[in-house]
Amino acid sequence: MFPKRLLAIGLCAAILAQGGILRAQWVQTNGPWCQNIRCFAIHDSILFSGTWANGLFRSTDNGKSWNAIDSGISRAGYNNLEVSALLQKGREIFAATGGGVFVSANDGLNWSPSDFGLPELNTDSQSVFANCLSTDGSRLFVGTASGIYVSTNNGSSWDSISSGFTGNDKQIFAMTSFGSNLVAGTYGRDFISTDSGAHWEPISIGEEGDYVSCFLSVGAKLFAGTYEGGVFLSMDSGKTWAPMDSGLTNTYIDALIFAGTNFYTATSGGGVFRSSDSGVTWRPVDAGLTDSNVNAIMVKDSNLFAGSFFSGVFRSSVSSIEWEPMDSGLACTISAITGYGKYALVGTDDFGVFQSTDNGSSWLPADSGLGSYMISAFATADTSLFVSTVNGGIYRLTNDGTGWNASLTNFSSDLTDTGVVSLCAKGTDLFAGTDNLSGVFRSSDIGSSWTFEKSALFIGGEVNVTTIGNRLIASGYGVIAFSTDNGSTWTSGNTGLTWLDVNVLFVAGSKIFAASQGSGVLISSDSGSSWFPFNSGLPETTTVNAFASSGPLLFAGTDSGIFLSTNRGGEWSNISNGLINRAVRRLQVIGSNIFVGTDGSGVWRRPLSDFGISSVAQQLPAAPLQIQSFPNPFSQSTTISFTSEAQGYADVRVVNLLGMEVARLYTGELSAGEHSFSWDASGFAPGMYECVVRMNGHAERLPMIYSR
């Protein structure tokens, strides 16, 4: 896996100069697709989709690409981005969410709350959950976790029409108006009202526990889809019901529509079924449908659209059913990437783990047994793969001969803080950085038990932990600390640290790279004791979210794309050509490729051969700069000299014992060879100073004594 020697840095520089790297492009892999599509709506030629955890999207090109449209919908609290239903009425689009009802009058570009009269936002967030929407042409109805509400002024205000509903009856799953009647399916019983909701009478749709998920009216027929009981039909405005499920091999119904002369139903686990005889018989129509968990279905002109649980949106012609994915813009947000044997694995923000054996040409879910789908990190210890989650602790993959689909086993029984944000291995020891308790947990028995290593240095927030040699390096709010005794004690390494919050730590060779929100890159060459900025070529105020390295190459993933340094961080070049989404969350070299995880656009890939090397290579250690000063001690001025093996970016400055800069002697490009600079200390207080020289990603310090 590792070649004996790395290619010369000069070769990489030559390729850059010729523009080869800049002309090559990143290629998007086939997902993984993560948007759990719950509902659709259409207005004019614009398609709208609502997702379970990531808000609203719209498409203006018949579903080929999708863009997020949640302006005005707060992402904080009360599950506002969990969209259960969409309804078009006139020029308005209404959205039922976990935070109530929102409305847009400009095709989804902006949204505002439509909640006057609905349950107030309070500590019981479930009370505001809106599950379904319906209209009879003039009135609007919304079914919530607290009953049914009606609006006679297009959503400006709402009034309760749930008299007589108690307990589970208030959990409204589906409702519709049919003629002069209202029909509702709840978590308890099913109901009908013949007087606009003033009074309700219980009815029976299927067996007890066959919760109604949707209604569909076509002429004099009223259909109900149930979750477990299949499809039912009423010919008397909802008073009595008969099963209509011949041919349905899956009876978990999520949606019903009528298109042309056919009925279609979406099922959870069985794909899509079609009936050409008013629901008497059904047959599957799932050619090309790679996700059988279909939550929503819609017709637009001559096309059908299916919204799936794992795989986004599919489209098919009505005349000839052959589904094809329509997922551009609906891919996952990637939170972790690793390689393990023949697998490339990615962790996502909300949808668990996916694996690929073909360099991303296809991705499959690999999260059986996971208690949380919010993935934070991977680590390998003693040949075992571990995955950490944001709110569910740590799990280990157990391969007992049944292959990758073996279940994941929770190894978090002693992990009293399950909010794990970072994970690393040192030999057979595992270390987990957490959020709630702001510290590091250690396991010395492959995750079977954990002990908490708390330090007063970590005063709050997330703790990121990694290893270099025999040291642990951890960052918390306002501190970078190192430990030489497996976390029992910690020493501050804040010299040169100008940030309060370090969110990324990365080790390449003998150097540690740190990044913070909007503050660029710091590098330590002394195992984390002191830090210096290396930001030449990076946009100002950029946020670096991830690093990766291969041989002489160092990659940085930022909110502004991907940057490459061929001189260990001395200078950076933008190599984002072809990367449509520049919000990069994670980077990882796997085999002969570098993989990129983005914020909402899945995984991208590029061969290392684009950068002049064919596979992972180890980087040779940088030669020492051999800093000297003469005279030292000195009474007024001294001359500082050093030698560099190669041309590159250099920074020469003098700092006091607190690490504060007192003089900058040089910043810019230097040729290979010997260099010297003079410092006149007149006007400074006598005492101990240090000269700090950084060049080609290498940093060295020289103590100097100024005495009069």
Secondary structure, 3 states (H helix, E strand, C coil): CCCCCCCCHHHHHHHHHHCHHHHCCCEECCCCECCCEEEEEEECCEEEEEECCCCEEEECCCCCECEECCCCCCCCCCCCCCEEEEEEECCEEEEEECCEEEEECCCCCCCEECCCCCCCCCCCHHHHCEEEEEECCCCEEEEECCEEEEECCCCCCCEECCCCCCHHHHCEEEEEEECCEEEEEECCCEEEECCCCCCCEEECCCCCCCEEEEEEEECCEEEEEEECCEEEEECCCCCCCEECCECCCCCEEEEEEEECCEEEEEEECCEEEEECCCCCECEECCCCCCCCEEEEEEEECCEEEEEECCCCEEEEECCCCCCEECCECCECEEEEEEEECCEEEEEECCCCEEEECCCCCCCEECCCCCCCCCEEEEEEECCEEEEEECCCEEEEECCCCCCCCCCEEECCCCCCCCCEEEEEEECCEEEEEECCCCCEEEECCCCCCCEEECCCCCCCCCCEEEEECCEEEEEEECEEEEECCCCCCCEECCECCCCCEEEEEEEECCEEEEEECCCCEEEECCCCCECEECCCCCCCCCCEEEEEEECCEEEEEECCEEEEECCCCCCCEECCCCCCCCCEEEEEEECCEEEEEEECCCEEEEEHHHHCCCCCCCCCCCCCCCCEEECCCECCEEEEEEEECCCEEEEEEEECCCCCEEEEEEEEEECCEEEEEEEECCCCCCEEEEEEEEECCEEEEEEEEECC
